[in-house]
């Protein structure tokens, strides 16, 4: 379920800013539009504020490690999506 952030069960291919369960995404993320590709998720995890200027992800500056980002993406893919 959603909490401080949205439910992160397998977001790949999902529409940015339109997650499951009615999470209140920022207007900036909604305006970005499109779907989450692996490349986009990598860019988001690397520098959220560069990928979506004005995002509410101020507490998370990003991850420098390519391996850590790949591990996070693999983990997100492993969580079964729930509608």
mmCIF file of the N, C-alpha and C atoms, coordinates in Angstrom:
data_MODEL
# 
_entry.id   MODEL 
# 
loop_
_atom_site.group_PDB 
_atom_site.id 
_atom_site.type_symbol 
_atom_site.label_atom_id 
_atom_site.label_alt_id 
_atom_site.label_comp_id 
_atom_site.label_asym_id 
_atom_site.label_entity_id 
_atom_site.label_seq_id 
_atom_site.pdbx_PDB_ins_code 
_atom_site.Cartn_x 
_atom_site.Cartn_y 
_atom_site.Cartn_z 
_atom_site.occupancy 
_atom_site.B_iso_or_equiv 
_atom_site.pdbx_formal_charge 
_atom_site.auth_seq_id 
_atom_site.auth_comp_id 
_atom_site.auth_asym_id 
_atom_site.auth_atom_id 
_atom_site.pdbx_PDB_model_num 
ATOM 1   N N  . UNK A 1 1  ? 0.839  -1.190 0.000   1.00 0.00 ? 1  UNK A N  1 
ATOM 2   C CA . UNK A 1 1  ? 0.000  0.000  0.000   1.00 0.00 ? 1  UNK A CA 1 
ATOM 3   C C  . UNK A 1 1  ? 0.876  1.242  0.000   1.00 0.00 ? 1  UNK A C  1 
ATOM 4   N N  . UNK A 1 2  ? 0.278  2.361  -0.356  1.00 0.00 ? 2  UNK A N  1 
ATOM 5   C CA . UNK A 1 2  ? 0.981  3.632  -0.340  1.00 0.00 ? 2  UNK A CA 1 
ATOM 6   C C  . UNK A 1 2  ? 1.279  4.036  1.092   1.00 0.00 ? 2  UNK A C  1 
ATOM 7   N N  . UNK A 1 3  ? 2.364  4.767  1.263   1.00 0.00 ? 3  UNK A N  1 
ATOM 8   C CA . UNK A 1 3  ? 2.744  5.305  2.567   1.00 0.00 ? 3  UNK A CA 1 
ATOM 9   C C  . UNK A 1 3  ? 3.271  6.701  2.355   1.00 0.00 ? 3  UNK A C  1 
ATOM 10  N N  . UNK A 1 4  ? 4.473  6.967  2.872   1.00 0.00 ? 4  UNK A N  1 
ATOM 11  C CA . UNK A 1 4  ? 5.130  8.254  2.624   1.00 0.00 ? 4  UNK A CA 1 
ATOM 12  C C  . UNK A 1 4  ? 5.347  8.413  1.124   1.00 0.00 ? 4  UNK A C  1 
ATOM 13  N N  . UNK A 1 5  ? 5.614  7.301  0.464   1.00 0.00 ? 5  UNK A N  1 
ATOM 14  C CA . UNK A 1 5  ? 5.755  7.267  -0.987  1.00 0.00 ? 5  UNK A CA 1 
ATOM 15  C C  . UNK A 1 5  ? 4.735  6.302  -1.566  1.00 0.00 ? 5  UNK A C  1 
ATOM 16  N N  . UNK A 1 6  ? 4.730  6.167  -2.881  1.00 0.00 ? 6  UNK A N  1 
ATOM 17  C CA . UNK A 1 6  ? 3.765  5.279  -3.526  1.00 0.00 ? 6  UNK A CA 1 
ATOM 18  C C  . UNK A 1 6  ? 4.158  3.807  -3.391  1.00 0.00 ? 6  UNK A C  1 
ATOM 19  N N  . UNK A 1 7  ? 3.204  2.928  -3.612  1.00 0.00 ? 7  UNK A N  1 
ATOM 20  C CA . UNK A 1 7  ? 3.470  1.498  -3.727  1.00 0.00 ? 7  UNK A CA 1 
ATOM 21  C C  . UNK A 1 7  ? 4.442  1.325  -4.896  1.00 0.00 ? 7  UNK A C  1 
ATOM 22  N N  . UNK A 1 8  ? 5.543  0.651  -4.671  1.00 0.00 ? 8  UNK A N  1 
ATOM 23  C CA . UNK A 1 8  ? 6.577  0.526  -5.697  1.00 0.00 ? 8  UNK A CA 1 
ATOM 24  C C  . UNK A 1 8  ? 6.617  -0.846 -6.358  1.00 0.00 ? 8  UNK A C  1 
ATOM 25  N N  . UNK A 1 9  ? 5.544  -1.597 -6.267  1.00 0.00 ? 9  UNK A N  1 
ATOM 26  C CA . UNK A 1 9  ? 5.506  -2.923 -6.876  1.00 0.00 ? 9  UNK A CA 1 
ATOM 27  C C  . UNK A 1 9  ? 5.574  -2.808 -8.394  1.00 0.00 ? 9  UNK A C  1 
ATOM 28  N N  . UNK A 1 10 ? 6.643  -3.333 -8.969  1.00 0.00 ? 10 UNK A N  1 
ATOM 29  C CA . UNK A 1 10 ? 6.886  -3.400 -10.410 1.00 0.00 ? 10 UNK A CA 1 
ATOM 30  C C  . UNK A 1 10 ? 6.369  -2.199 -11.207 1.00 0.00 ? 10 UNK A C  1 
ATOM 31  N N  . UNK A 1 11 ? 7.016  -1.044 -11.061 1.00 0.00 ? 11 UNK A N  1 
ATOM 32  C CA . UNK A 1 11 ? 6.562  0.146  -11.784 1.00 0.00 ? 11 UNK A CA 1 
ATOM 33  C C  . UNK A 1 11 ? 6.943  0.166  -13.264 1.00 0.00 ? 11 UNK A C  1 
ATOM 34  N N  . UNK A 1 12 ? 7.830  -0.733 -13.686 1.00 0.00 ? 12 UNK A N  1 
ATOM 35  C CA . UNK A 1 12 ? 8.338  -0.683 -15.055 1.00 0.00 ? 12 UNK A CA 1 
ATOM 36  C C  . UNK A 1 12 ? 7.196  -0.826 -16.066 1.00 0.00 ? 12 UNK A C  1 
ATOM 37  N N  . UNK A 1 13 ? 7.150  0.107  -17.007 1.00 0.00 ? 13 UNK A N  1 
ATOM 38  C CA . UNK A 1 13 ? 6.104  0.128  -18.024 1.00 0.00 ? 13 UNK A CA 1 
ATOM 39  C C  . UNK A 1 13 ? 4.878  0.909  -17.593 1.00 0.00 ? 13 UNK A C  1 
ATOM 40  N N  . UNK A 1 14 ? 4.785  1.241  -16.301 1.00 0.00 ? 14 UNK A N  1 
ATOM 41  C CA . UNK A 1 14 ? 3.644  2.011  -15.809 1.00 0.00 ? 14 UNK A CA 1 
ATOM 42  C C  . UNK A 1 14 ? 3.785  3.487  -16.150 1.00 0.00 ? 14 UNK A C  1 
ATOM 43  N N  . UNK A 1 15 ? 2.681  4.189  -16.160 1.00 0.00 ? 15 UNK A N  1 
ATOM 44  C CA . UNK A 1 15 ? 2.673  5.606  -16.483 1.00 0.00 ? 15 UNK A CA 1 
ATOM 45  C C  . UNK A 1 15 ? 3.203  6.411  -15.307 1.00 0.00 ? 15 UNK A C  1 
ATOM 46  N N  . UNK A 1 16 ? 4.147  7.292  -15.575 1.00 0.00 ? 16 UNK A N  1 
ATOM 47  C CA . UNK A 1 16 ? 4.697  8.150  -14.515 1.00 0.00 ? 16 UNK A CA 1 
ATOM 48  C C  . UNK A 1 16 ? 3.601  9.056  -13.973 1.00 0.00 ? 16 UNK A C  1 
ATOM 49  N N  . UNK A 1 17 ? 3.525  9.140  -12.633 1.00 0.00 ? 17 UNK A N  1 
ATOM 50  C CA . UNK A 1 17 ? 2.552  10.016 -11.993 1.00 0.00 ? 17 UNK A CA 1 
ATOM 51  C C  . UNK A 1 17 ? 1.158  9.445  -11.907 1.00 0.00 ? 17 UNK A C  1 
ATOM 52  N N  . UNK A 1 18 ? 0.981  8.168  -12.268 1.00 0.00 ? 18 UNK A N  1 
ATOM 53  C CA . UNK A 1 18 ? -0.334 7.530  -12.208 1.00 0.00 ? 18 UNK A CA 1 
ATOM 54  C C  . UNK A 1 18 ? -0.239 6.158  -11.581 1.00 0.00 ? 18 UNK A C  1 
ATOM 55  N N  . UNK A 1 19 ? 0.432  6.066  -10.455 1.00 0.00 ? 19 UNK A N  1 
ATOM 56  C CA . UNK A 1 19 ? 0.611  4.774  -9.801  1.00 0.00 ? 19 UNK A CA 1 
ATOM 57  C C  . UNK A 1 19 ? -0.676 4.183  -9.271  1.00 0.00 ? 19 UNK A C  1 
ATOM 58  N N  . UNK A 1 20 ? -0.560 3.005  -8.749  1.00 0.00 ? 20 UNK A N  1 
ATOM 59  C CA . UNK A 1 20 ? -1.708 2.300  -8.190  1.00 0.00 ? 20 UNK A CA 1 
ATOM 60  C C  . UNK A 1 20 ? -2.121 2.909  -6.856  1.00 0.00 ? 20 UNK A C  1 
ATOM 61  N N  . UNK A 1 21 ? -3.388 2.908  -6.572  1.00 0.00 ? 21 UNK A N  1 
ATOM 62  C CA . UNK A 1 21 ? -3.865 3.283  -5.253  1.00 0.00 ? 21 UNK A CA 1 
ATOM 63  C C  . UNK A 1 21 ? -4.020 4.764  -4.973  1.00 0.00 ? 21 UNK A C  1 
ATOM 64  N N  . UNK A 1 22 ? -3.977 5.599  -5.991  1.00 0.00 ? 22 UNK A N  1 
ATOM 65  C CA . UNK A 1 22 ? -4.272 7.009  -5.808  1.00 0.00 ? 22 UNK A CA 1 
ATOM 66  C C  . UNK A 1 22 ? -3.239 7.829  -5.051  1.00 0.00 ? 22 UNK A C  1 
ATOM 67  N N  . UNK A 1 23 ? -1.968 7.475  -5.136  1.00 0.00 ? 23 UNK A N  1 
ATOM 68  C CA . UNK A 1 23 ? -0.930 8.268  -4.475  1.00 0.00 ? 23 UNK A CA 1 
ATOM 69  C C  . UNK A 1 23 ? -0.902 9.672  -5.069  1.00 0.00 ? 23 UNK A C  1 
ATOM 70  N N  . UNK A 1 24 ? -0.645 10.687 -4.234  1.00 0.00 ? 24 UNK A N  1 
ATOM 71  C CA . UNK A 1 24 ? -0.610 12.076 -4.679  1.00 0.00 ? 24 UNK A CA 1 
ATOM 72  C C  . UNK A 1 24 ? 0.745  12.479 -5.243  1.00 0.00 ? 24 UNK A C  1 
ATOM 73  N N  . UNK A 1 25 ? 0.990  12.150 -6.496  1.00 0.00 ? 25 UNK A N  1 
ATOM 74  C CA . UNK A 1 25 ? 2.254  12.497 -7.139  1.00 0.00 ? 25 UNK A CA 1 
ATOM 75  C C  . UNK A 1 25 ? 2.338  13.999 -7.378  1.00 0.00 ? 25 UNK A C  1 
ATOM 76  N N  . UNK A 1 26 ? 3.556  14.513 -7.488  1.00 0.00 ? 26 UNK A N  1 
ATOM 77  C CA . UNK A 1 26 ? 3.750  15.938 -7.753  1.00 0.00 ? 26 UNK A CA 1 
ATOM 78  C C  . UNK A 1 26 ? 3.243  16.291 -9.145  1.00 0.00 ? 26 UNK A C  1 
ATOM 79  N N  . UNK A 1 27 ? 2.861  17.552 -9.288  1.00 0.00 ? 27 UNK A N  1 
ATOM 80  C CA . UNK A 1 27 ? 2.413  18.038 -10.594 1.00 0.00 ? 27 UNK A CA 1 
ATOM 81  C C  . UNK A 1 27 ? 3.527  17.901 -11.622 1.00 0.00 ? 27 UNK A C  1 
ATOM 82  N N  . UNK A 1 28 ? 4.787  18.065 -11.177 1.00 0.00 ? 28 UNK A N  1 
ATOM 83  C CA . UNK A 1 28 ? 5.916  17.978 -12.095 1.00 0.00 ? 28 UNK A CA 1 
ATOM 84  C C  . UNK A 1 28 ? 6.066  16.566 -12.650 1.00 0.00 ? 28 UNK A C  1 
ATOM 85  N N  . UNK A 1 29 ? 5.907  15.561 -11.793 1.00 0.00 ? 29 UNK A N  1 
ATOM 86  C CA . UNK A 1 29 ? 6.032  14.182 -12.264 1.00 0.00 ? 29 UNK A CA 1 
ATOM 87  C C  . UNK A 1 29 ? 4.864  13.832 -13.184 1.00 0.00 ? 29 UNK A C  1 
ATOM 88  N N  . UNK A 1 30 ? 3.668  14.278 -12.831 1.00 0.00 ? 30 UNK A N  1 
ATOM 89  C CA . UNK A 1 30 ? 2.506  14.033 -13.692 1.00 0.00 ? 30 UNK A CA 1 
ATOM 90  C C  . UNK A 1 30 ? 2.711  14.682 -15.060 1.00 0.00 ? 30 UNK A C  1 
ATOM 91  N N  . UNK A 1 31 ? 3.245  15.905 -15.060 1.00 0.00 ? 31 UNK A N  1 
ATOM 92  C CA . UNK A 1 31 ? 3.459  16.629 -16.317 1.00 0.00 ? 31 UNK A CA 1 
ATOM 93  C C  . UNK A 1 31 ? 4.535  15.976 -17.172 1.00 0.00 ? 31 UNK A C  1 
ATOM 94  N N  . UNK A 1 32 ? 5.478  15.278 -16.548 1.00 0.00 ? 32 UNK A N  1 
ATOM 95  C CA . UNK A 1 32 ? 6.541  14.592 -17.303 1.00 0.00 ? 32 UNK A CA 1 
ATOM 96  C C  . UNK A 1 32 ? 5.930  13.575 -18.249 1.00 0.00 ? 32 UNK A C  1 
ATOM 97  N N  . UNK A 1 33 ? 4.872  12.904 -17.775 1.00 0.00 ? 33 UNK A N  1 
ATOM 98  C CA . UNK A 1 33 ? 4.168  11.942 -18.626 1.00 0.00 ? 33 UNK A CA 1 
ATOM 99  C C  . UNK A 1 33 ? 5.044  10.780 -19.050 1.00 0.00 ? 33 UNK A C  1 
ATOM 100 N N  . UNK A 1 34 ? 4.526  9.971  -19.932 1.00 0.00 ? 34 UNK A N  1 
ATOM 101 C CA . UNK A 1 34 ? 5.252  8.821  -20.439 1.00 0.00 ? 34 UNK A CA 1 
ATOM 102 C C  . UNK A 1 34 ? 5.230  7.652  -19.478 1.00 0.00 ? 34 UNK A C  1 
ATOM 103 N N  . UNK A 1 35 ? 5.910  6.599  -19.856 1.00 0.00 ? 35 UNK A N  1 
ATOM 104 C CA . UNK A 1 35 ? 5.972  5.378  -19.056 1.00 0.00 ? 35 UNK A CA 1 
ATOM 105 C C  . UNK A 1 35 ? 7.384  5.156  -18.544 1.00 0.00 ? 35 UNK A C  1 
ATOM 106 N N  . UNK A 1 36 ? 7.482  4.415  -17.444 1.00 0.00 ? 36 UNK A N  1 
ATOM 107 C CA . UNK A 1 36 ? 8.784  4.116  -16.850 1.00 0.00 ? 36 UNK A CA 1 
ATOM 108 C C  . UNK A 1 36 ? 9.523  3.051  -17.660 1.00 0.00 ? 36 UNK A C  1 
ATOM 109 N N  . UNK A 1 37 ? 10.582 3.457  -18.310 1.00 0.00 ? 37 UNK A N  1 
ATOM 110 C CA . UNK A 1 37 ? 11.483 2.515  -18.980 1.00 0.00 ? 37 UNK A CA 1 
ATOM 111 C C  . UNK A 1 37 ? 12.646 2.264  -18.016 1.00 0.00 ? 37 UNK A C  1 
ATOM 112 N N  . UNK A 1 38 ? 13.459 1.278  -18.327 1.00 0.00 ? 38 UNK A N  1 
ATOM 113 C CA . UNK A 1 38 ? 14.644 1.022  -17.495 1.00 0.00 ? 38 UNK A CA 1 
ATOM 114 C C  . UNK A 1 38 ? 15.581 2.223  -17.524 1.00 0.00 ? 38 UNK A C  1 
ATOM 115 N N  . UNK A 1 39 ? 15.740 2.842  -18.672 1.00 0.00 ? 39 UNK A N  1 
ATOM 116 C CA . UNK A 1 39 ? 16.622 3.996  -18.795 1.00 0.00 ? 39 UNK A CA 1 
ATOM 117 C C  . UNK A 1 39 ? 16.107 5.162  -17.962 1.00 0.00 ? 39 UNK A C  1 
ATOM 118 N N  . UNK A 1 40 ? 14.785 5.390  -18.014 1.00 0.00 ? 40 UNK A N  1 
ATOM 119 C CA . UNK A 1 40 ? 14.203 6.475  -17.237 1.00 0.00 ? 40 UNK A CA 1 
ATOM 120 C C  . UNK A 1 40 ? 14.313 6.209  -15.741 1.00 0.00 ? 40 UNK A C  1 
ATOM 121 N N  . UNK A 1 41 ? 14.046 4.976  -15.317 1.00 0.00 ? 41 UNK A N  1 
ATOM 122 C CA . UNK A 1 41 ? 14.146 4.653  -13.893 1.00 0.00 ? 41 UNK A CA 1 
ATOM 123 C C  . UNK A 1 41 ? 15.587 4.827  -13.416 1.00 0.00 ? 41 UNK A C  1 
ATOM 124 N N  . UNK A 1 42 ? 16.538 4.447  -14.252 1.00 0.00 ? 42 UNK A N  1 
ATOM 125 C CA . UNK A 1 42 ? 17.946 4.643  -13.914 1.00 0.00 ? 42 UNK A CA 1 
ATOM 126 C C  . UNK A 1 42 ? 18.257 6.130  -13.746 1.00 0.00 ? 42 UNK A C  1 
ATOM 127 N N  . UNK A 1 43 ? 17.774 6.955  -14.674 1.00 0.00 ? 43 UNK A N  1 
ATOM 128 C CA . UNK A 1 43 ? 18.002 8.405  -14.593 1.00 0.00 ? 43 UNK A CA 1 
ATOM 129 C C  . UNK A 1 43 ? 17.324 8.988  -13.354 1.00 0.00 ? 43 UNK A C  1 
ATOM 130 N N  . UNK A 1 44 ? 16.125 8.528  -13.045 1.00 0.00 ? 44 UNK A N  1 
ATOM 131 C CA . UNK A 1 44 ? 15.390 8.994  -11.858 1.00 0.00 ? 44 UNK A CA 1 
ATOM 132 C C  . UNK A 1 44 ? 16.151 8.653  -10.583 1.00 0.00 ? 44 UNK A C  1 
ATOM 133 N N  . UNK A 1 45 ? 16.606 7.408  -10.485 1.00 0.00 ? 45 UNK A N  1 
ATOM 134 C CA . UNK A 1 45 ? 17.335 6.995  -9.292  1.00 0.00 ? 45 UNK A CA 1 
ATOM 135 C C  . UNK A 1 45 ? 18.690 7.682  -9.181  1.00 0.00 ? 45 UNK A C  1 
ATOM 136 N N  . UNK A 1 46 ? 19.288 8.017  -10.325 1.00 0.00 ? 46 UNK A N  1 
ATOM 137 C CA . UNK A 1 46 ? 20.583 8.703  -10.310 1.00 0.00 ? 46 UNK A CA 1 
ATOM 138 C C  . UNK A 1 46 ? 20.430 10.131 -9.810  1.00 0.00 ? 46 UNK A C  1 
ATOM 139 N N  . UNK A 1 47 ? 19.532 10.885 -10.382 1.00 0.00 ? 47 UNK A N  1 
ATOM 140 C CA . UNK A 1 47 ? 19.321 12.286 -10.002 1.00 0.00 ? 47 UNK A CA 1 
ATOM 141 C C  . UNK A 1 47 ? 17.845 12.657 -10.227 1.00 0.00 ? 47 UNK A C  1 
ATOM 142 N N  . UNK A 1 48 ? 16.984 12.404 -9.232  1.00 0.00 ? 48 UNK A N  1 
ATOM 143 C CA . UNK A 1 48 ? 15.559 12.705 -9.420  1.00 0.00 ? 48 UNK A CA 1 
ATOM 144 C C  . UNK A 1 48 ? 15.287 14.160 -9.797  1.00 0.00 ? 48 UNK A C  1 
ATOM 145 N N  . UNK A 1 49 ? 16.008 15.089 -9.188  1.00 0.00 ? 49 UNK A N  1 
ATOM 146 C CA . UNK A 1 49 ? 15.759 16.511 -9.459  1.00 0.00 ? 49 UNK A CA 1 
ATOM 147 C C  . UNK A 1 49 ? 16.188 16.927 -10.862 1.00 0.00 ? 49 UNK A C  1 
ATOM 148 N N  . UNK A 1 50 ? 17.109 16.203 -11.477 1.00 0.00 ? 50 UNK A N  1 
ATOM 149 C CA . UNK A 1 50 ? 17.470 16.478 -12.871 1.00 0.00 ? 50 UNK A CA 1 
ATOM 150 C C  . UNK A 1 50 ? 16.455 15.851 -13.821 1.00 0.00 ? 50 UNK A C  1 
ATOM 151 N N  . UNK A 1 51 ? 15.993 14.652 -13.492 1.00 0.00 ? 51 UNK A N  1 
ATOM 152 C CA . UNK A 1 51 ? 15.038 13.956 -14.354 1.00 0.00 ? 51 UNK A CA 1 
ATOM 153 C C  . UNK A 1 51 ? 13.688 14.669 -14.358 1.00 0.00 ? 51 UNK A C  1 
ATOM 154 N N  . UNK A 1 52 ? 13.258 15.135 -13.179 1.00 0.00 ? 52 UNK A N  1 
ATOM 155 C CA . UNK A 1 52 ? 11.997 15.874 -13.051 1.00 0.00 ? 52 UNK A CA 1 
ATOM 156 C C  . UNK A 1 52 ? 12.257 17.109 -12.184 1.00 0.00 ? 52 UNK A C  1 
ATOM 157 N N  . UNK A 1 53 ? 12.650 18.220 -12.803 1.00 0.00 ? 53 UNK A N  1 
ATOM 158 C CA . UNK A 1 53 ? 12.891 19.432 -12.024 1.00 0.00 ? 53 UNK A CA 1 
ATOM 159 C C  . UNK A 1 53 ? 11.648 19.816 -11.215 1.00 0.00 ? 53 UNK A C  1 
ATOM 160 N N  . UNK A 1 54 ? 11.869 20.146 -9.941  1.00 0.00 ? 54 UNK A N  1 
ATOM 161 C CA . UNK A 1 54 ? 10.769 20.528 -9.068  1.00 0.00 ? 54 UNK A CA 1 
ATOM 162 C C  . UNK A 1 54 ? 10.098 19.360 -8.359  1.00 0.00 ? 54 UNK A C  1 
ATOM 163 N N  . UNK A 1 55 ? 10.645 18.152 -8.535  1.00 0.00 ? 55 UNK A N  1 
ATOM 164 C CA . UNK A 1 55 ? 10.056 16.992 -7.874  1.00 0.00 ? 55 UNK A CA 1 
ATOM 165 C C  . UNK A 1 55 ? 10.088 17.148 -6.358  1.00 0.00 ? 55 UNK A C  1 
ATOM 166 N N  . UNK A 1 56 ? 9.198  16.443 -5.669  1.00 0.00 ? 56 UNK A N  1 
ATOM 167 C CA . UNK A 1 56 ? 9.164  16.479 -4.205  1.00 0.00 ? 56 UNK A CA 1 
ATOM 168 C C  . UNK A 1 56 ? 10.172 15.504 -3.595  1.00 0.00 ? 56 UNK A C  1 
ATOM 169 N N  . UNK A 1 57 ? 11.109 15.002 -4.354  1.00 0.00 ? 57 UNK A N  1 
ATOM 170 C CA . UNK A 1 57 ? 12.095 14.034 -3.875  1.00 0.00 ? 57 UNK A CA 1 
ATOM 171 C C  . UNK A 1 57 ? 13.309 14.730 -3.265  1.00 0.00 ? 57 UNK A C  1 
ATOM 172 N N  . UNK A 1 58 ? 13.122 15.858 -2.630  1.00 0.00 ? 58 UNK A N  1 
ATOM 173 C CA . UNK A 1 58 ? 14.233 16.629 -2.075  1.00 0.00 ? 58 UNK A CA 1 
ATOM 174 C C  . UNK A 1 58 ? 15.042 15.851 -1.036  1.00 0.00 ? 58 UNK A C  1 
ATOM 175 N N  . UNK A 1 59 ? 14.401 14.937 -0.327  1.00 0.00 ? 59 UNK A N  1 
ATOM 176 C CA . UNK A 1 59 ? 15.102 14.166 0.704   1.00 0.00 ? 59 UNK A CA 1 
ATOM 177 C C  . UNK A 1 59 ? 15.956 13.050 0.103   1.00 0.00 ? 59 UNK A C  1 
ATOM 178 N N  . UNK A 1 60 ? 15.809 12.791 -1.167  1.00 0.00 ? 60 UNK A N  1 
ATOM 179 C CA . UNK A 1 60 ? 16.578 11.741 -1.847  1.00 0.00 ? 60 UNK A CA 1 
ATOM 180 C C  . UNK A 1 60 ? 17.335 12.368 -3.011  1.00 0.00 ? 60 UNK A C  1 
ATOM 181 N N  . UNK A 1 61 ? 18.628 12.686 -2.813  1.00 0.00 ? 61 UNK A N  1 
ATOM 182 C CA . UNK A 1 61 ? 19.383 13.347 -3.870  1.00 0.00 ? 61 UNK A CA 1 
ATOM 183 C C  . UNK A 1 61 ? 19.744 12.439 -5.037  1.00 0.00 ? 61 UNK A C  1 
ATOM 184 N N  . UNK A 1 62 ? 19.702 11.135 -4.842  1.00 0.00 ? 62 UNK A N  1 
ATOM 185 C CA . UNK A 1 62 ? 20.029 10.189 -5.900  1.00 0.00 ? 62 UNK A CA 1 
ATOM 186 C C  . UNK A 1 62 ? 21.108 9.212  -5.474  1.00 0.00 ? 62 UNK A C  1 
ATOM 187 N N  . UNK A 1 63 ? 21.405 8.282  -6.372  1.00 0.00 ? 63 UNK A N  1 
ATOM 188 C CA . UNK A 1 63 ? 22.402 7.231  -6.118  1.00 0.00 ? 63 UNK A CA 1 
ATOM 189 C C  . UNK A 1 63 ? 23.476 7.306  -7.189  1.00 0.00 ? 63 UNK A C  1 
ATOM 190 N N  . UNK A 1 64 ? 24.722 7.416  -6.789  1.00 0.00 ? 64 UNK A N  1 
ATOM 191 C CA . UNK A 1 64 ? 25.817 7.501  -7.752  1.00 0.00 ? 64 UNK A CA 1 
ATOM 192 C C  . UNK A 1 64 ? 26.217 6.148  -8.335  1.00 0.00 ? 64 UNK A C  1 
ATOM 193 N N  . UNK A 1 65 ? 26.043 5.090  -7.583  1.00 0.00 ? 65 UNK A N  1 
ATOM 194 C CA . UNK A 1 65 ? 26.521 3.774  -7.990  1.00 0.00 ? 65 UNK A CA 1 
ATOM 195 C C  . UNK A 1 65 ? 25.622 3.121  -9.045  1.00 0.00 ? 65 UNK A C  1 
ATOM 196 N N  . UNK A 1 66 ? 26.219 2.817  -10.203 1.00 0.00 ? 66 UNK A N  1 
ATOM 197 C CA . UNK A 1 66 ? 25.474 2.112  -11.253 1.00 0.00 ? 66 UNK A CA 1 
ATOM 198 C C  . UNK A 1 66 ? 24.935 0.784  -10.737 1.00 0.00 ? 66 UNK A C  1 
ATOM 199 N N  . UNK A 1 67 ? 25.756 0.052  -9.984  1.00 0.00 ? 67 UNK A N  1 
ATOM 200 C CA . UNK A 1 67 ? 25.345 -1.253 -9.460  1.00 0.00 ? 67 UNK A CA 1 
ATOM 201 C C  . UNK A 1 67 ? 24.181 -1.116 -8.488  1.00 0.00 ? 67 UNK A C  1 
ATOM 202 N N  . UNK A 1 68 ? 24.229 -0.132 -7.608  1.00 0.00 ? 68 UNK A N  1 
ATOM 203 C CA . UNK A 1 68 ? 23.130 0.059  -6.660  1.00 0.00 ? 68 UNK A CA 1 
ATOM 204 C C  . UNK A 1 68 ? 21.836 0.388  -7.384  1.00 0.00 ? 68 UNK A C  1 
ATOM 205 N N  . UNK A 1 69 ? 21.905 1.225  -8.394  1.00 0.00 ? 69 UNK A N  1 
ATOM 206 C CA . UNK A 1 69 ? 20.691 1.551  -9.162  1.00 0.00 ? 69 UNK A CA 1 
ATOM 207 C C  . UNK A 1 69 ? 20.161 0.316  -9.872  1.00 0.00 ? 69 UNK A C  1 
ATOM 208 N N  . UNK A 1 70 ? 21.039 -0.470 -10.447 1.00 0.00 ? 70 UNK A N  1 
ATOM 209 C CA . UNK A 1 70 ? 20.611 -1.710 -11.105 1.00 0.00 ? 70 UNK A CA 1 
ATOM 210 C C  . UNK A 1 70 ? 19.982 -2.676 -10.100 1.00 0.00 ? 70 UNK A C  1 
ATOM 211 N N  . UNK A 1 71 ? 20.556 -2.748 -8.908  1.00 0.00 ? 71 UNK A N  1 
ATOM 212 C CA . UNK A 1 71 ? 20.002 -3.609 -7.861  1.00 0.00 ? 71 UNK A CA 1 
ATOM 213 C C  . UNK A 1 71 ? 18.612 -3.150 -7.432  1.00 0.00 ? 71 UNK A C  1 
ATOM 214 N N  . UNK A 1 72 ? 18.431 -1.842 -7.293  1.00 0.00 ? 72 UNK A N  1 
ATOM 215 C CA . UNK A 1 72 ? 17.116 -1.310 -6.907  1.00 0.00 ? 72 UNK A CA 1 
ATOM 216 C C  . UNK A 1 72 ? 16.088 -1.622 -7.989  1.00 0.00 ? 72 UNK A C  1 
ATOM 217 N N  . UNK A 1 73 ? 16.447 -1.417 -9.245  1.00 0.00 ? 73 UNK A N  1 
ATOM 218 C CA . UNK A 1 73 ? 15.520 -1.706 -10.348 1.00 0.00 ? 73 UNK A CA 1 
ATOM 219 C C  . UNK A 1 73 ? 15.164 -3.185 -10.370 1.00 0.00 ? 73 UNK A C  1 
ATOM 220 N N  . UNK A 1 74 ? 16.142 -4.052 -10.178 1.00 0.00 ? 74 UNK A N  1 
ATOM 221 C CA . UNK A 1 74 ? 15.872 -5.496 -10.133 1.00 0.00 ? 74 UNK A CA 1 
ATOM 222 C C  . UNK A 1 74 ? 14.945 -5.832 -8.964  1.00 0.00 ? 74 UNK A C  1 
ATOM 223 N N  . UNK A 1 75 ? 15.169 -5.195 -7.827  1.00 0.00 ? 75 UNK A N  1 
ATOM 224 C CA . UNK A 1 75 ? 14.308 -5.432 -6.670  1.00 0.00 ? 75 UNK A CA 1 
ATOM 225 C C  . UNK A 1 75 ? 12.875 -4.981 -6.967  1.00 0.00 ? 75 UNK A C  1 
ATOM 226 N N  . UNK A 1 76 ? 12.716 -3.793 -7.543  1.00 0.00 ? 76 UNK A N  1 
ATOM 227 C CA . UNK A 1 76 ? 11.372 -3.307 -7.870  1.00 0.00 ? 76 UNK A CA 1 
ATOM 228 C C  . UNK A 1 76 ? 10.651 -4.261 -8.813  1.00 0.00 ? 76 UNK A C  1 
ATOM 229 N N  . UNK A 1 77 ? 11.383 -4.812 -9.767  1.00 0.00 ? 77 UNK A N  1 
ATOM 230 C CA . UNK A 1 77 ? 10.789 -5.778 -10.703 1.00 0.00 ? 77 UNK A CA 1 
ATOM 231 C C  . UNK A 1 77 ? 10.365 -7.051 -9.998  1.00 0.00 ? 77 UNK A C  1 
ATOM 232 N N  . UNK A 1 78 ? 11.001 -7.378 -8.866  1.00 0.00 ? 78 UNK A N  1 
ATOM 233 C CA . UNK A 1 78 ? 10.711 -8.639 -8.186  1.00 0.00 ? 78 UNK A CA 1 
ATOM 234 C C  . UNK A 1 78 ? 9.455  -8.587 -7.326  1.00 0.00 ? 78 UNK A C  1 
ATOM 235 N N  . UNK A 1 79 ? 8.954  -7.396 -7.062  1.00 0.00 ? 79 UNK A N  1 
ATOM 236 C CA . UNK A 1 79 ? 7.760  -7.248 -6.218  1.00 0.00 ? 79 UNK A CA 1 
ATOM 237 C C  . UNK A 1 79 ? 6.532  -7.424 -7.113  1.00 0.00 ? 79 UNK A C  1 
ATOM 238 N N  . UNK A 1 80 ? 5.696  -8.421 -6.841  1.00 0.00 ? 80 UNK A N  1 
ATOM 239 C CA . UNK A 1 80 ? 4.517  -8.633 -7.683  1.00 0.00 ? 80 UNK A CA 1 
ATOM 240 C C  . UNK A 1 80 ? 3.605  -7.401 -7.685  1.00 0.00 ? 80 UNK A C  1 
ATOM 241 N N  . UNK A 1 81 ? 3.178  -7.005 -8.859  1.00 0.00 ? 81 UNK A N  1 
ATOM 242 C CA . UNK A 1 81 ? 2.269  -5.865 -8.984  1.00 0.00 ? 81 UNK A CA 1 
ATOM 243 C C  . UNK A 1 81 ? 0.911  -6.241 -8.429  1.00 0.00 ? 81 UNK A C  1 
ATOM 244 N N  . UNK A 1 82 ? 0.342  -5.311 -7.675  1.00 0.00 ? 82 UNK A N  1 
ATOM 245 C CA . UNK A 1 82 ? -1.007 -5.497 -7.112  1.00 0.00 ? 82 UNK A CA 1 
ATOM 246 C C  . UNK A 1 82 ? -1.851 -4.331 -7.581  1.00 0.00 ? 82 UNK A C  1 
ATOM 247 N N  . UNK A 1 83 ? -2.993 -4.632 -8.065  1.00 0.00 ? 83 UNK A N  1 
ATOM 248 C CA . UNK A 1 83 ? -3.888 -3.595 -8.575  1.00 0.00 ? 83 UNK A CA 1 
ATOM 249 C C  . UNK A 1 83 ? -4.679 -2.943 -7.478  1.00 0.00 ? 83 UNK A C  1 
# 
